[in-house]
Structures are given as C-alpha cells and as structure tokens.
Amino acid sequence: IARHFGITRRGGLSLLVLTAQRETAPGKTVSLPATAAGNVTSLIGHVQPLALHAAREGDVHYVLAQFEAVDQEVLKFDLQITPQGADKPITLQFQQQFYRD
C-alpha cells in the first residue's frame, strides 16, 4: 500500500491522512477530492512545510503528507483544506503527541 501511494517507510517518518467528506443524508457521507496546504511545528518552533498530495483508492479520496517526528514529540498542525466545490479553504488546527515503537 505504501508503494502504491509513493510513501517511503522508515523510522522517524509519520503519515498524515486527510479525507474531505460531504454529508449526503443523516449518517451518510461521500468522499470528495480536495487540495491542502500547511505545516507542522514542534513546541520549540521547528517548522516543517508539508508536501501534501492527492491520492485515490476506489471511491475514497485522500490528501497525504509525510513528516518527521521523534519519540514523545508534540507537534502542532496548521492546515488549509479545500474540498472540491468549496468557495474557500477550511482551516484545521490540532496538536498531537507521537510515540515510536
């Protein structure tokens, strides 16, 4: 699967997977193609621009990006996602702590 999407697998790399969806009926959604831009920032201020690219598997559309994370690192994500047909991007911000096996 990693090869299919052009993803390099090695220690220290993590994968961000986004999917834009539209609700078509209560509890029913459809996946939408989307574009995205953004970066990830460590708590000490190291910024990694994300190379986000679109991928598709069957009827499901994804936006993927790889980034580096060290064990127990907390990273802040700042993303602008534009689903197909949207007038303006959707801002998504969150932070996550990462653990390595």
NUMIVEX-179050 format. One line per 10 residues: number of its first residue (from 0); for each residue x, y, z negated of N, C-alpha, C. Coordinates in steps of 0.001 Angstrom, whole numbers, padded with zeros to 6 digits. Example, Ala and Ser with C-alpha at 12.3 -4.5 7.8 and 13.67 -1.06 7.14 Angstrom:
<atoms>
0	013190:-005690:-007800:012300:-004500:-007800:013200:-003300:-007800  012850:-002250:-007080:013670:-001060:-007140:012900:000030:-007870
</atoms>
This chain:
<atoms>
0	000836:-001194:000000:000000:000000:000000:000875:001249:000000  001941:001256:-000815:002834:002408:-000859:003418:002690:000521  003889:001667:001201:004456:001832:002542:003407:002376:003505  002183:001871:003401:001095:002311:004279:000888:003820:004201  001009:004388:003002:000810:005825:002803:002111:006619:002821  003257:005969:003117:004532:006668:003170:005053:007094:001816  004777:006290:000789:005158:006615:-000587:006419:005858:-000957  007399:006581:-001485:008631:005977:-001960:008433:005541:-003408  008781:004295:-003694:008639:003798:-005065:010019:003719:-005699  010203:004463:-006801:011433:004383:-007575:011175:005002:-008938
10	012009:004623:-009909:011866:005137:-011261:011907:006646:-011299  011101:007233:-012137:011067:008679:-012282:010085:009379:-011368  009563:008679:-010364:008575:009286:-009474:007171:008880:-009894  006284:009854:-009891:004871:009605:-010178:004058:010042:-008972  002827:009597:-008904:001966:009866:-007761:000697:010569:-008218  000398:011695:-007583:-000847:012420:-007796:-001800:012019:-006677  -002998:011586:-007044:-004014:011175:-006068:-005265:012005:-006311  -005667:012761:-005303:-006878:013576:-005382:-007875:013079:-004350  -009147:013174:-004672:-010184:012908:-003683:-011319:013902:-003918  -011723:014575:-002856:-012837:015518:-002925:-014112:014750:-002602
20	-015154:015040:-003357:-016420:014344:-003153:-017568:015341:-003172  -018615:015002:-002426:-019846:015788:-002440:-020960:014874:-002910  -021777:015385:-003826:-022924:014607:-004297:-024011:014671:-003228  -024455:013512:-002785:-025499:013438:-001763:-026875:013171:-002364  -026880:012582:-003546:-028095:012298:-004309:-027627:012064:-005742  -028521:012144:-006714:-028082:011908:-008091:-027340:010573:-008227  -026081:010654:-008651:-025271:009460:-008832:-024632:008920:-007571  -024858:009554:-006427:-024302:009113:-005144:-023377:010198:-004605  -022176:009792:-004173:-021228:010744:-003606:-020662:010222:-002296  -020112:011149:-001532:-019413:010813:-000299:-018054:011510:-000364
30	-017020:010810:000087:-015662:011350:000108:-015516:012332:001264  -014807:013454:001007:-014603:014479:002028:-013123:014659:002338  -012775:014896:003587:-011401:015295:003885:-011119:016623:003178  -009885:016828:002765:-009531:018063:002071:-008061:018377:002311  -007725:019637:002102:-006335:020059:002065:-006073:020601:000672  -004800:020641:000302:-004470:021136:-001033:-003067:021720:-001033  -002837:022591:-001996:-001519:023177:-002233:-001375:023307:-003738  -000135:023310:-004214:000042:023501:-005638:001425:023137:-006100  001566:023196:-007411:002845:022846:-008020:002619:022247:-009394  003698:021699:-009926:003681:021120:-011258:004828:021784:-012024
40	004570:022154:-013279:005536:022899:-014077:005761:022198:-015409  007031:022056:-015784:007355:021479:-017098:007138:022543:-018167  007104:022123:-019414:006893:023072:-020506:008064:024032:-020679  009232:023704:-020113:010367:024635:-020182:010450:025512:-018933  009470:025397:-018030:009372:026290:-016890:009942:025797:-015581  010383:024540:-015505:010879:023992:-014232:009685:023735:-013317  009682:024371:-012142:008567:024270:-011206:008934:023326:-010063  008039:022383:-009780:008176:021500:-008623:007024:021805:-007664  007319:022372:-006484:006250:022509:-005492:005814:021107:-005059  004533:020918:-004861:004014:019619:-004446:003847:019578:-002932
50	004378:018534:-002321:004196:018298:-000880:002951:017428:-000723  001801:018059:-000717:000519:017358:-000656:000194:017020:000794  -000223:015779:001032:-000613:015385:002380:-001859:014511:002340  -002617:014594:003414:-003876:013860:003509:-003617:012414:003895  -004457:011530:003380:-004423:010105:003721:-005866:009605:003729  -006059:008511:004429:-007415:007949:004510:-007325:006439:004477  -008268:005842:003759:-008399:004390:003727:-009887:004082:003871  -010270:003613:005030:-011695:003372:005301:-012453:004688:005264  -013503:004751:004457:-014317:005960:004337:-013835:006900:003236  -012738:006569:002577:-012253:007377:001455:-011072:008235:001909
60	-011178:009534:001629:-010138:010500:001960:-009376:010861:000687  -008057:010929:000793:-007208:011275:-000337:-006312:012444:000028  -005809:013128:-000988:-004685:014043:-000867:-003660:013522:-001871  -002438:013242:-001391:-001406:012600:-002205:-000173:013486:-002329  000517:013354:-003456:001813:014016:-003638:002608:013246:-004677  003909:013149:-004444:004804:012551:-005430:005524:013663:-006167  005867:013397:-007423:006589:014362:-008234:007423:013605:-009254  008409:014284:-009797:009279:013663:-010785:008776:013956:-012193  008894:012948:-013057:008534:013101:-014469:009459:012213:-015286  009897:012713:-016427:010716:011908:-017328:009835:011391:-018459
70	010333:010387:-019183:009552:009762:-020251:009100:010787:-021289  007829:010789:-021595:007159:011613:-022591:007081:013094:-022215  007341:013417:-020957:007284:014802:-020500:005833:015239:-020316  005538:016471:-020719:004232:017080:-020489:004373:018010:-019290  003532:017822:-018296:003560:018628:-017082:002223:019335:-016893  002297:020571:-016405:001104:021358:-016099:000931:021415:-014586  -000269:021098:-014124:-000595:021079:-012705:-001448:022296:-012367  -001129:022933:-011265:-001892:024075:-010767:-002143:023823:-009283  -003394:023533:-008939:-003746:023096:-007582:-004856:023948:-006995  -004807:024107:-005688:-005868:024741:-004913:-006322:023706:-003883
80	-007559:023238:-004002:-008078:022169:-003150:-009215:022731:-002298  -009130:022502:-000990:-010169:022992:-000086:-010811:021814:000634  -011993:021382:000175:-012708:020310:000875:-013199:020809:002236  -013309:019890:003168:-013819:020234:004497:-015181:020906:004352  -015357:022045:005027:-016626:022768:004983:-016736:023778:003853  -015747:023834:002956:-015797:024782:001846:-015384:026172:002312  -015994:027203:001718:-015672:028585:002059:-014371:029053:001413  -014065:028492:000245:-012861:028904:-000476:-012321:027716:-001262  -011048:027768:-001643:-010466:026647:-002390:-011023:026553:-003808  -010963:025354:-004336:-011324:025076:-005725:-010026:025021:-006517
90	-009967:025761:-007619:-008785:025740:-008473:-008924:024612:-009484  -007869:023819:-009603:-007830:022737:-010577:-006551:022884:-011380  -006677:023042:-012690:-005521:023146:-013571:-005692:022154:-014716  -004622:021413:-014997:-004645:020485:-016124:-003220:020180:-016526  -003070:019574:-017681:-001752:019102:-018087:-001856:017660:-018547  -000742:016946:-018372:-000714:015513:-018661:000650:015136:-019181  000667:014253:-020180:001934:013695:-020658:002177:012373:-019954  003428:012136:-019560:003790:010943:-018800:004693:010030:-019623  004452:008730:-019490:005242:007706:-020182:005763:006726:-019141  007008:006345:-019255:007600:005369:-018359:007713:004039:-019066
100	007501:002955:-018319:007642:001608:-018867:009109:001275:-019027
</atoms>
